[in-house]
Amino acid sequence: MNTSNPLYDVFIAYPASEQRWLAVMLLPQLSQVGIRVLVEHRAFGPEQLPDTHPLWRSNTLLFILSNAATPARHDDFAWLLEHLQRQPAERRSNILLACLDRFAPGPRLANLRRFEIDRDDSSGKQWRRLLRALAPPRTIQISHHAEHHHHRLLAEHLADHLRRAGHQVLPQRDGTDGAATNLDASVVLVSADDGGSQSLAYTIERARAHSLENGRPALLPLLVQPNNHLPYQYSAPLATLPYQHLNHRRLDRKLLVELLDAVTIRTPLPLTGIAAPSPRVETDAMTHPEAFADPRFLESLDQPGGTMRPQSLTYVERDADRTLQRVLSSRRAALVNIQAPRQTGKSSLLIRGLAHASSRGATIAYIDLQPVDVMALETLEAALRYVADVLANSLQIDSAEVEKYWSGGEGPSHRMSQIMKRLVLPRVERKLVLAIDEADRLLQFGYRDSFFALLRSWYNNRALDDVWEKLDLVLVIATEPNMLIRNPDQSPFNVGTKIAPEDFELHELAELNQRYRAPLADDELAPFRKLLGGHPYLSSVGLYTMVTQELSWPQLNAIATAERGPFGDHLRRYVWLLRDEPDLQQALRQIIANGCCDDQAHFFRLSQAGLVGGVDHERCTVRCGLYETYFNANL
């Protein structure tokens, strides 16, 4: 295969019998690792593959083989292999087999590198080996104290190991950004006896800043033994990351494998110790809250963004939590829509609500549509079959029973309803809570009305058949897509109990401040809330930044609207949403200047996006001071 300018990291040839396994198990894993995939299950015959075929623009060819495939399909793969082996050398590299169900390939395929994959367990060593083999080469930089001899030798050994695995290791550039924006991973060697290099501290800080802003590079600290403490210069940017201990004389194989996994397939380094910062002499001008000096507390914090764990120390319950718990505790069937702009805590609210329902004996079936491959959602039949498979897995129903109902002659909505009524709900003792996160992703598909109409019909069926009283439906919907729906009456989500997580009130913000060990003084809470409006995500980012970067409230306020500040990525996302909407830009300017705008529809769309609030287009305001200042200067 031509690797000089690849379009794909892997071309997957698979039997049609494994399409669901591919969509449910393998493709989400590959997507999470950042592997570019093209899949094809058509038969390959003796015809010549054209030069334009995407197979020739892929780094790797992966065959999926199993006992469910027909012998003719295996012969089909064997023909393709023979065809490839007759090609020039640059078209014959890296052909792999993934064997399910302990499938034993015949002699024509037996000499290829193969992986014995457990179709139901994606945590095994063979899965990780397969992901490493399919992942593209990564660009890595290894940094250390330039004058530390042992660290330099260890860095050279690590670089040799990573190069042998096919990765590019760039030379260290002390005291500069280097190629931080182009790195996939930044490995840093630190210890207490390296003297606290200022240039290394700068390298760490810049890598951390790029990682927070862009999601890369992965910052991977290796704490060189025998010392177990870090110089203070390194403690702030590394305090919340897991450390891996590295023997100061040699490298062991286990650590090398863990580092290779962290670099290649983005698994976190296992936590083997927390390094407390070396003592620092405080002056009268430096008074830091307890959190700044307690790396164990810092390590326990969740970095803001994404779904929070139910046991998170920094989660503050709001009225929306109590409403959801009350609805899910009822004996009556429920249809709940959790609707709000992104980064307002919808998914975290859902997870805590599901944990509460589970503690009361409910069976939980959770679907997050965000990572699901488009192939599993491209038709109504594919999407409903995906839901059926998730339900079967949650209730441990044999897939053959699902297939019996699915192979009927009726349409997919009827088949799905029969599976729910006759197969799923009769096995539930108390309640089944079917939760669909990121449900707004279905807005892009033509069948969306049919999908949500089916859910509404299940809810309405409770009046005709008591078995439907066992079903609670919870949908989590980001309202930004409503910016693209010019007629609000067209929204498919105007049903059921609506829950909209609100911004933090001052007393809730005070509680959140205490959860972060009070980086804000009491008299700073009100101006902090004026700047961020009680926005859940922005408030958490602000407090997290103050604690981890040792910033005072005036320092945070001074960098709030900076492009590279803690809120820069959030603000730029709104600029991107508004870039092709001149009418909305003008309406937002009017609201900033006058507290009103000319058009009710424009107000509605900006409100759904989370940018403005108020009663109507004649009485409205920008959501927070941060938005007012930033968009006044950038629209």
Secondary structure, 3 states (H helix, E strand, C coil): CCCCCCCEEEEEECCHHHHHHHHHHHHHHHHHHCCCEEEECCCCCCCCCCCCCHHHHEEEEEEEECCCCCHHHHHHHHHHHHHHHCCCHHHCCCEEEEEECCCCCCCCCCCCEEEEECCCCCCCHHHHHHHHHHCCCCEEEEECCCCCHHHHHHHHHHHHHHHHCCCEEECCCCCCCCCHHHCCEEEEEECHHHCCCHHHHHHHHHHHHHHHHHCCCEEEEEEECCCCEECHHHHHHHCCCCEEEECCCCCCHHHHHHHHHHHHCCCCCCCCECCEECCCCCCCCCCCCHHHHCHHHHHHCCCCCCCCCCCCCCCCCCHHHHHHHHHHHCCCCEEEEEEECCCCCHHHHHHHHHHHHHHCCCEEEEEECCCCCHHHCCCHHHHHHHHHHHHHHHCCCCHHHHHHHHCCCCCHHHHHHHHHHHHHHHHCCCCEEEEEECHHHHHHCCCHHHHHHHHHHHHHHHHCCHHHHHEEEEEEEECHHHHHCCCHHHCCCCCCEEECCCCCCHHHHHHHHHHCCCCCCHHHHHHHHHHHCCCHHHHHHHHHHHHHHCCCHHHHHHCCCCCCCCCHHHHHHHHHHHCCCHHHHHHHHHHHHHCCCCCHHHHHHHHHCCCEEEEECCEEEECCHHHHHHHHHHC
